[in-house]
Each structure stands twice: as structure tokens, then as C-alpha cells.
Amino acid sequence: MWSRAYWRRRDVAWRIRRREKDRIRLRKTRARRREALRAYAHERYHRLYAPGQPRHKPKPTWKPKTPEQAARHRERQRRASQRHYAKPEVKARLRTYYARPDVLARILSRYHERMNNEEGYAMRRREYMQQRRKNDPEYAKREDARIVVNIMVRHGWMVREPCAMCGATEKVEAHHPTYEDPIRVVWLCRPHHRAEHRQTLALVSGDTH
């Protein structure tokens, strides 16, 4: 038979183990509560004070699978942006922000810096060409004919020949008698090419002098 002292020692050991398990369980519960409170505070901070910044656990972003879905997604984003910036409070906040002298100076300095470098010149040139193509159909035909000739020369489908008037081989350009047929060209040097265009312009304007 087991003595009374044995059962007393076993009961004490069981109580100690039980107390240790309760302490571990309480520690884990408090850690879970702290983590939940930290996540709640983080989400509340981002929702109230930093809505544009990423969340603690960002949601998976949706990606369009087809070009039609991408176009619809861009249209929805554009309309949402228009609705947002059409709000009176947003307009007032933007007017107040862009009226500050330091903001205006920073925007103008960046604009002039971008416009004065090579990338800015290329952008201005591209915008000018697009606007002129839209407003002048004759200019659009001329540019299309030049593009066709440049592509054919680049790929070797058309060979650049000497000038048809003086036989020069440097700075030879393709002259189109009519832009309706881009492949039909006459190779002229730059002076004779300009003279040909001046003569054509004089005939069109009626000035024979």
C-alpha cells in the first residue's frame, strides 16, 4: 500500500504542474490579446491618418486576365479618381496646397528642369507632332511616307542612291513626288531637295517669280 506521505508528495507535484500549465496558458492568452490590440491600433491609424499607405497585412491585389478586363479596370479607376477630385473639400484642399509659394516654386523648377533636358525636348517634339498630325491631314500623309521609307532603308529593302541632279552621295534624302505612293521616291541631296520643295510651293501658291 502507498503511504500517506507518497500521496501527499504526488498531490504537491500535480499542483505544481497544474500551476505551471495555467501560467503558460495565461501568458499565451495575454500575447494573443496584445497582438490583436496592436493590429487593431495599426489598422485604425492607417484608416484615419494614413489612408494611402500599405496596411499591416495587405490584401492580395487583383490583376486583370484579359485586355478587356484591364480596360474596364482602368475606366473604373479613372471614374473613381474623377469622383474623388470632384468633391468640394478635396478641391479646396488642393487649392490651398498649390497656392503655397514653396510648392509653386518646386513645381515650376521641376517643370523647367524637365523641359530643358533632352528628354523634355523629345517630349515637346512628340506632343507637337501628335497635335500637328491631328490638325493637318497633309502633314500626316507626309510623315507616314517618311516612316515607310526609313523602315525600308533600315531593313535593306530600299537602297539609298546618289542625288539625281548632281550625283552627290552625302546627305541624300528621299523626295516624294506624291505622298499617295510612299515607295515611289527620287533621291536628292539636301539643297536640291529644298529647292524642289520651294519650286513646288511656288507653283501651288501661283508665285512664278
Buried (B, 14 or more C-beta within 10 A) or exposed (E): EEEEEEEEEEEEEEEEEEEEEEEEEEEEEEEEEEEEEEEEEEEEEBEEEEEEEEEEEEEEEEEEEEEEEEEEEEEEEEEEEEEEEEEEEEEEEEEEEEEEEEEEEEEEEEEEEEEEEEEBEEEEEEEEEEEEBEEEEEBBBBBEBBEBBEEBBEEEEBEEBBBBBEEBEEEBBBBBEEBEEBEEBBBBBEEBBEEBEEEEEEEEEEEEE
